[in-house]
Amino acid sequence: MAEKSALLPAYLIVGPDELKRNQALARLRARVDGPFAMFNLEELVASADLEPVALLSSLNTLPMGGDRRVVVVEAADKLPKAASEAVIDYLKAPNEGCTLALVAASLAKSTRLYKAVAKVGPRAVIECAAKKGRDLPPYVQKLAASHGVSIDADAVRELVA
């Protein structure tokens, strides 16, 4: 059995393909295990009332009964400036027992937040670009097969048209 690679302190899961974003997030959530999994997985939604202090408190909390804690921030493109700046500062010396997952449909590569996460490592930014039209038919057939269903080429063309 292959050994799981070590998690980075932060990931940015970004792109318009919601299915890809959800799959990447599911892989991260699966890394939180043990009897205290519910404690070691915290999910937040970025909004105007997300206080930087509360976010940093979540990020600096040590894992309980396991070796890893994951903090997910959905709609990271809507983080208030103060919270975004707090994350940028946090990433300079992150909690080694915590992984931050920022999830967004879009976030400009020119933003300080994007650049700060990209500095974490070459795998830190997980691009979830939408599939091109020509790539959809084989993808739909593969997806159907993964659910134990077969679908013929004509039906696939109708679905993706």
MOGIZI-V767242 format. One record per helix or strand. SS is the DSSP state (H for helix, E for strand). FROM is the first residue (numbers start at 1). LEN is the number of residues. If there is no record, write none. Layout:
BEGIN
ss=SS from=FROM len=LEN
ss=SS from=FROM len=LEN
END
This chain:
BEGIN
ss=E from=10 len=5
ss=H from=18 len=13
ss=E from=41 len=5
ss=H from=52 len=9
ss=E from=69 len=6
ss=H from=76 len=3
ss=H from=81 len=10
ss=E from=98 len=7
ss=H from=112 len=7
ss=E from=125 len=3
ss=H from=133 len=14
ss=H from=153 len=8
END
